[in-house]
Amino acid sequence: MDRLSKLNYKNLIKSILYISLGVAMASIGLKGFLLPNGFLDGGAMGISLLGQILFNFDLSILIVLVNLPFILIGVKQVSLKFAIKSVIAIVALAVLVHFIQLPIITEDKLLIAIFGGFFLGSGIGLAIRGGAVIDGTEVLAIMVNRKSSLSVGDFIGLFNLMIFIMAAFLINLEVAMYSMLTYLAASKTVDFILNGIEEYIGVMIVSEKSDEIKVSITEDLGRGVTVFKADPGFGSKGHSSGDKKVLFCAITRLEVRRLIDHIEQIDESAFIVQYALKDTKGGMIKRRPYPSKKQLAINKNA
């Protein structure tokens, strides 16, 4: 087996494990918390739960029917492979929801909302890690984003707001409020699953002393730096001349303050831009044990 085949096989196994665990976690959230207590979530799952509560229709069938249009959109917007994985994941979730029986874990409404959202969000996040979805709302959001000025986040927020307003009128306000709490718990859990504990921040630095800053970041902080060559532009001092260097560094949000302190010690007027990164892989994103300048001086004099 060549290297590419091994890599594909490894990725396939990871996808199967992620999706299987995701389906299991989501089914626990639905059968152990939300469904027995009549609580909702956002997205396609929220529509399915709302239909089950209002019409007493089989939730497992609703999960497939509600998500089916989103998966068909996913064929065009994402890929056929993504759509096939998603169909398998959604059907597996529907089967588990139909056949498994779980005891009611708690009757405390606050715990139901929080932990129901946690398990459902874990399932959604793990499925996405595996390259599939068990809630197809984001697929529709991507399509709307490409055809309008609405961002993915704006569309999902408006979509879920309509679900909760419907729940307030068709069921009652209390259920709608607890369902909003469930959605918040689920969305935060999805973010945690996808981004991990260490949320990475991208930092771009424009400075006249870029070479010194690069050395400080690599040697004192033990972080990797990418250098971009930039054409002259317009800044605080007017039009600049000569080629410029723009530094890029990916670090955890806990290290941002330390990085900025190092930059300001070298150049107080440096232009610094920070933005959140969804995920990072490869490169020098973990701290390397490079000796600091002080340590190098000590070693030299020893």
ZIJOJO-V517430 format. One record per backbone hydrogen bond with DSSP energy under -1.0 kcal/mol. CO is the residue of the C=O (numbers start at 1). NH is the residue of the N-H. Records with the same first field share a line. If there is no record, write none. Layout:
BEGIN
CO->NH / NH
END
This chain:
BEGIN
2->6
3->7
4->8
5->9
6->10
7->11
8->12
9->13
10->14
11->15
12->16
13->17
14->18
15->19
16->20
17->21
18->22
19->23
20->24
21->25
22->26
23->27
24->28
25->29
26->30
27->31
28->32
29->34
30->35
32->105
34->39
35->38
42->46
43->47
44->48
45->49
46->50
47->51
48->52
49->53
50->54
51->55
52->56
58->62
59->63
60->64
61->65
62->66
63->67
64->68
67->71
68->72
69->73
70->74
71->75
73->77
74->78 / 79
79->83
80->84
81->85
82->86
83->87
84->88
85->89
86->90
87->91
88->92
89->93
90->94
91->95
92->96
93->97
94->98
95->99
96->100
108->112
109->113
110->114
111->115
112->116
113->117
114->118
115->119
116->120
117->121
118->122
119->123
120->124
121->125
122->126
123->127
124->128
125->129
126->130
127->132
128->131
136->140
137->141
138->142
139->143
140->144
141->145
142->146
151->155
152->156
153->157
154->158
155->159
156->160
157->161
158->162
159->163
160->164
161->165
162->166
163->167
164->168
165->169
166->170
167->171
172->176
173->177
174->178
175->179
176->180
177->181
178->182
179->183
180->184
181->185
182->186
183->187
184->188
185->189
186->190
187->191
188->192
189->193
190->194
191->195
192->196
197->199
199->253
200->277
201->251
202->275
203->249
204->273
205->247
206->271
209->213
210->214
211->215
212->216
213->217
214->218
215->219
216->220 / 221
217->223
222->288
226->248
228->246
230->244
233->240
235->238
238->235
244->230
246->228
247->205
248->226
249->203
251->201
252->255
255->259
256->260
257->261
258->262
259->263
260->264
261->265
263->267
267->270
271->206
273->204
275->202
284->224
288->290
292->296
293->297
294->298
295->299
296->300
297->301
298->302
END
